[in-house]
């Protein structure tokens, strides 16, 4: 059983070497590492040259992260695939642990495990809020940490590759697409953590929250049957949009009133834009939020 891990990267030199070390130090299974660099102008290429013979890499302009990942996936030769962003890490023993599960569960097509968040310097922040597999719950929150996911190559024969139109939620959309047809195995609450996802100011997770949530809302809209299944992401996206525009929630009643009015308006704007029908209960929820602030506006 051979693993193929794709590493998309662009000007992530300050994190790249730590990522590569977490990969090449894995023991047990046969594996290959394919780095797809988007034409970095920092120290990335010098770092990659140090790992020649341990990783294969190409560098040149691509069409974005999804395209880079797909290039790696299509060029790979392994039985088990995954991708690791160039600021994230695998923990020691990850590939061996995953290999053992796949061998013991031959019908498993895709799995995920536990992971942690760290800061820019690699300091532990929190455990990723991973949950047992449930498709309906996945529509409400992405409880699957991307670097802790591995799948069999055959997945792509039936379900294709990452959607290259997406720039933020390509992994989430992939899980939803797969999960609609195949159960995604969870290694369990008592299993070892597999990966570390880094949160830092330059990363998309923190730096691009509004466009990321807009894309998530669009993705979830594709897969729901009942529009009410989009409401959680609709609330998140409206709230973040208003805060980004300069109207945050506040303990001051007047300022909180401005926030609630802006939030209620943004919910309706997004619902129109994404063709999401708001049911009576949701509209009553908005009215109840607005009622204490009726004189503000």
Secondary structure, DSSP 4 states (H G I P E B T S, - for coil): -EEEEEEEESS-HHHHHHHHHHHHT--SSEEEEEEEE----STHHHHHHHTBTTBEEEES--S-HHHHHHHHHHH---SEEEE--TT-EEPTTHHHHHHHHHHH-TT--EEE-EEEEE-TTS-EEEE-------HHHHHH---S-GGGEEEETTHHHHH-S--TT-SSSHHHHHHHHHHTTSPPEE--TTSPEEEEEE--TTSHHHHTHHHHHHHHHHHHHHH-SSGGGGHHHHHHHHHHHHHHTT----SSHHHHHHHHHHHHHHHHHHHHHTT----HHHHHHHHHHHHTTTT--
